[in-house]
Amino acid sequence: MSNYSKFMNKELKLIRRVLIGNSFNKDGYEYRFLSIDPDDRELAYDIVVDVTLPKKGQSYTTPVFSGHIHDILSNIWKYIGTSFSYSEKILVDGEEPASSGVYISPKKQKEVFFTMVREIDHVKIKTAIGNLSFDVSWKPSEKFYSLDDVYLDFNFNIEISNFILDGDYAKPNLKIANDVAGAILNVMYDTDNLREEINNVIYDVMADEIDITKVDDLYYQVLFYISKIDGFEVNGRFGNHYDLEPDMFI
């Protein structure tokens, strides 16, 4: 056995004595280290951690757990006088976590949807042809939520109607409805205060189950696309028009 292997074996015994069999609480979650073993190359440790949720069946996302585990280990490193590399396997209430890394409970999904419908039902934006306002109806997308790198996304289709342009009722030119929808969508995404208001709905609703404000590089984000304008179906994705043009309303 090499001197390094002897050192790692001694270190492993100390780490196990400190972690295995103990529970650690962080922001209402309970963490139990089930196993700690050297990896195949003996350069790091493979760690299995079981997380007990504050409420059974509640929403969660694994990056929150990873942050907590790192905080726990950082405190342990101070105690044992050294740090170490590791890879983690996380269980949630003794079971494999959601494969996507995020689970939003049906109750929370409904709360997000109904709060969005209640809070963001009318929108005002500044466009190249004037101040435009309209009603918004929110519909959850088929894949309602997802974890994409540093963003926890909630996905919606929206239907918009009852347009007022510079104080007067206006009708969208449905002959170029897709272009109109794409232009409005671009302006909505470029309107910072609107995006902040929309995203804050998610932060407020989810805070009691997934508080990501203490996690580095993790953010809530609402993604939305226009599916109907005045009841007319459109392909409301981002188009070639970055703002409204005079012929888009009649």
C-alpha positions as CSV (number, residue, x, y, z in Angstrom):
1,M,0.0,0.0,0.0
2,S,1.4,3.4,-1.0
3,N,1.9,6.2,1.5
4,Y,-0.9,8.1,-0.2
5,S,-3.3,5.1,0.1
6,K,-2.3,4.8,3.8
7,F,-3.1,8.5,4.3
8,M,-6.4,8.2,2.4
9,N,-7.4,5.2,4.5
10,K,-6.6,7.1,7.7
11,E,-8.5,10.1,6.4
12,L,-11.5,8.0,5.4
13,K,-11.8,6.5,8.9
14,L,-12.0,10.0,10.3
15,I,-14.5,11.2,7.8
16,R,-16.7,8.3,8.3
17,R,-16.6,8.7,12.1
18,V,-17.7,12.3,11.7
19,L,-20.4,11.8,9.0
20,I,-21.8,8.3,9.1
21,G,-24.6,7.8,11.6
22,N,-25.2,11.4,12.2
23,S,-27.8,13.7,10.8
24,F,-27.3,17.3,9.7
25,N,-30.1,19.8,9.4
26,K,-30.0,22.7,6.9
27,D,-33.0,25.0,6.2
28,G,-35.5,22.4,7.4
29,Y,-34.0,19.5,5.4
30,E,-32.3,16.6,7.2
31,Y,-29.2,15.0,5.6
32,R,-27.8,11.6,6.4
33,F,-24.6,10.3,4.9
34,L,-25.2,6.7,4.1
35,S,-21.8,5.7,2.6
36,I,-18.4,7.3,1.8
37,D,-16.0,5.3,-0.3
38,P,-12.9,6.1,-2.4
39,D,-13.5,6.3,-6.1
40,D,-11.9,3.8,-8.5
41,R,-8.8,6.0,-8.9
42,E,-8.6,6.8,-5.1
43,L,-8.5,10.5,-5.9
44,A,-11.8,11.5,-4.5
45,Y,-14.7,10.0,-2.5
46,D,-18.1,8.7,-3.7
47,I,-20.7,9.9,-1.2
48,V,-24.3,8.7,-0.9
49,V,-26.6,11.1,1.0
50,D,-30.3,10.7,1.9
51,V,-32.3,13.9,2.2
52,T,-35.5,14.0,4.2
53,L,-37.9,16.7,3.1
54,P,-39.6,19.0,5.6
55,K,-42.9,18.0,4.2
56,K,-43.4,14.6,2.5
57,G,-44.3,15.0,-1.2
58,Q,-43.3,18.7,-1.4
59,S,-41.5,20.3,-4.3
60,Y,-37.7,20.1,-4.5
61,T,-34.7,20.6,-6.8
62,T,-31.4,18.8,-6.3
63,P,-29.1,21.9,-6.8
64,V,-30.4,23.1,-3.4
65,F,-29.4,19.8,-1.8
66,S,-25.9,20.0,-3.5
67,G,-25.4,23.4,-2.0
68,H,-26.4,22.2,1.5
69,I,-24.1,19.1,1.2
70,H,-21.2,21.4,0.3
71,D,-21.9,23.6,3.2
72,I,-22.0,20.6,5.6
73,L,-18.7,19.3,4.2
74,S,-17.1,22.7,4.4
75,N,-17.8,22.7,8.1
76,I,-16.4,19.2,8.4
77,W,-13.2,20.2,6.6
78,K,-12.6,22.8,9.2
79,Y,-12.9,20.2,11.9
80,I,-10.7,17.5,10.3
81,G,-8.2,20.1,9.0
82,T,-8.3,19.1,5.3
83,S,-10.7,19.3,2.3
84,F,-11.3,16.6,-0.3
85,S,-12.9,16.1,-3.7
86,Y,-16.1,14.2,-3.9
87,S,-19.0,13.1,-6.1
88,E,-22.4,12.8,-4.7
89,K,-25.4,10.5,-5.1
90,I,-28.6,12.0,-3.6
91,L,-31.6,10.1,-2.5
92,V,-34.8,11.9,-1.5
93,D,-36.8,10.3,1.3
94,G,-34.9,7.1,0.5
95,E,-35.7,7.0,-3.2
96,E,-34.1,8.1,-6.4
97,P,-34.8,11.8,-7.1
98,A,-36.7,13.1,-10.1
99,S,-34.5,12.3,-13.2
100,S,-34.8,16.0,-14.3
101,G,-33.4,17.2,-11.0
102,V,-36.6,19.0,-10.1
103,Y,-40.0,18.0,-8.8
104,I,-42.9,20.5,-8.5
105,S,-45.9,19.0,-6.6
106,P,-49.3,19.1,-8.2
107,K,-50.5,21.5,-5.5
108,K,-47.7,23.9,-6.2
109,Q,-48.2,23.7,-10.0
110,K,-51.8,24.7,-9.4
111,E,-50.8,27.5,-7.1
112,V,-48.3,28.8,-9.7
113,F,-50.9,28.7,-12.5
114,F,-53.7,30.4,-10.6
115,T,-51.4,33.1,-9.1
116,M,-50.1,33.9,-12.6
117,V,-53.6,34.2,-13.9
118,R,-54.6,36.4,-11.0
119,E,-51.6,38.7,-10.9
120,I,-50.6,39.1,-14.6
121,D,-53.9,39.5,-16.5
122,H,-53.1,42.8,-18.3
123,V,-49.9,44.0,-19.8
124,K,-48.6,47.4,-20.9
125,I,-45.5,47.7,-23.2
126,K,-43.8,50.5,-25.1
127,T,-43.4,49.7,-28.8
128,A,-42.0,51.4,-31.9
129,I,-45.6,52.5,-32.9
130,G,-46.8,53.6,-29.5
131,N,-47.9,52.4,-26.1
132,L,-49.7,49.1,-26.3
133,S,-51.8,47.3,-23.7
134,F,-53.7,44.1,-23.8
135,D,-55.3,41.3,-21.7
136,V,-53.3,38.1,-21.1
137,S,-54.7,34.6,-20.5
138,W,-52.1,32.0,-19.2
139,K,-52.1,28.3,-20.2
140,P,-49.6,25.9,-18.9
141,S,-47.4,24.2,-21.5
142,E,-47.5,20.4,-21.8
143,K,-44.0,20.4,-20.1
144,F,-44.9,22.8,-17.4
145,Y,-41.5,23.0,-15.6
146,S,-37.9,22.0,-16.3
147,L,-34.4,22.5,-14.9
148,D,-32.1,24.0,-17.6
149,D,-28.6,24.6,-16.4
150,V,-28.9,27.5,-13.9
151,Y,-32.6,28.1,-14.6
152,L,-35.7,26.5,-13.2
153,D,-38.2,27.2,-15.9
154,F,-42.0,27.4,-15.8
155,N,-43.4,27.2,-19.3
156,F,-46.6,28.8,-20.6
157,N,-48.6,29.6,-23.7
158,I,-50.4,32.9,-23.6
159,E,-53.5,34.2,-25.4
160,I,-53.6,38.0,-25.8
161,S,-56.6,40.2,-26.7
162,N,-58.4,43.5,-26.3
163,F,-55.6,45.7,-27.6
164,I,-55.4,49.4,-26.9
165,L,-52.8,51.5,-28.8
166,D,-52.1,55.0,-27.5
167,G,-55.5,55.1,-25.8
168,D,-57.6,53.8,-28.7
169,Y,-58.9,50.3,-29.3
170,A,-56.9,48.6,-32.1
171,K,-57.1,45.4,-34.1
172,P,-54.1,43.3,-35.0
173,N,-53.6,42.6,-38.7
174,L,-54.4,38.9,-38.8
175,K,-53.1,38.6,-42.3
176,I,-49.7,38.8,-40.8
177,A,-50.7,37.4,-37.4
178,N,-47.5,35.4,-36.9
179,D,-45.4,38.5,-37.5
180,V,-47.5,40.5,-35.1
181,A,-47.2,37.8,-32.4
182,G,-43.5,37.5,-32.8
183,A,-43.0,41.2,-32.6
184,I,-45.1,41.6,-29.4
185,L,-43.3,38.6,-27.9
186,N,-39.9,40.2,-28.5
187,V,-41.0,43.5,-26.9
188,M,-42.5,41.6,-23.9
189,Y,-39.2,39.8,-23.3
190,D,-37.2,43.0,-23.8
191,T,-39.4,44.9,-21.2
192,D,-37.3,44.4,-18.0
193,N,-39.9,45.5,-15.5
194,L,-42.5,43.1,-17.0
195,R,-40.1,40.2,-17.0
196,E,-39.3,40.9,-13.4
197,E,-42.9,41.1,-12.4
198,I,-43.7,37.8,-14.1
199,N,-40.7,36.0,-12.6
200,N,-41.4,37.4,-9.1
201,V,-44.7,35.5,-9.1
202,I,-42.7,32.2,-9.2
203,Y,-40.3,33.4,-6.5
204,D,-43.2,34.3,-4.2
205,V,-45.2,31.2,-4.7
206,M,-42.3,28.7,-4.5
207,A,-40.4,30.3,-1.6
208,D,-41.9,28.1,1.1
209,E,-40.8,24.9,-0.6
210,I,-37.9,25.7,-2.9
211,D,-36.1,28.8,-1.7
212,I,-33.3,29.3,-4.3
213,T,-32.3,32.7,-3.1
214,K,-29.5,31.2,-1.0
215,V,-28.2,29.0,-3.9
216,D,-25.5,30.3,-6.2
217,D,-26.3,30.3,-9.9
218,L,-29.9,29.1,-9.7
219,Y,-32.8,31.2,-10.8
220,Y,-36.5,31.0,-11.5
221,Q,-37.6,31.9,-15.0
222,V,-40.9,32.1,-16.8
223,L,-40.8,31.2,-20.5
224,F,-43.9,32.0,-22.5
225,Y,-45.1,32.0,-26.1
226,I,-48.1,33.5,-27.8
227,S,-50.6,30.9,-29.0
228,K,-53.6,33.2,-29.9
229,I,-54.3,36.8,-30.8
230,D,-57.9,37.9,-30.5
231,G,-58.8,34.2,-30.6
232,F,-56.8,33.6,-33.8
233,E,-54.2,30.8,-33.5
234,V,-50.7,31.9,-34.2
235,N,-47.2,30.5,-34.2
236,G,-46.1,33.0,-31.6
237,R,-42.4,32.2,-31.5
238,F,-39.7,34.8,-31.9
239,G,-39.7,36.0,-35.5
240,N,-37.7,38.4,-37.6
241,H,-39.5,41.5,-36.3
242,Y,-37.9,42.9,-33.2
243,D,-40.6,45.5,-32.7
244,L,-44.1,46.4,-34.0
245,E,-44.4,48.1,-37.4
246,P,-47.3,50.4,-38.5
247,D,-49.0,47.8,-40.7
248,M,-49.3,45.3,-37.8
249,F,-52.4,47.0,-36.4
250,I,-55.4,48.3,-38.4
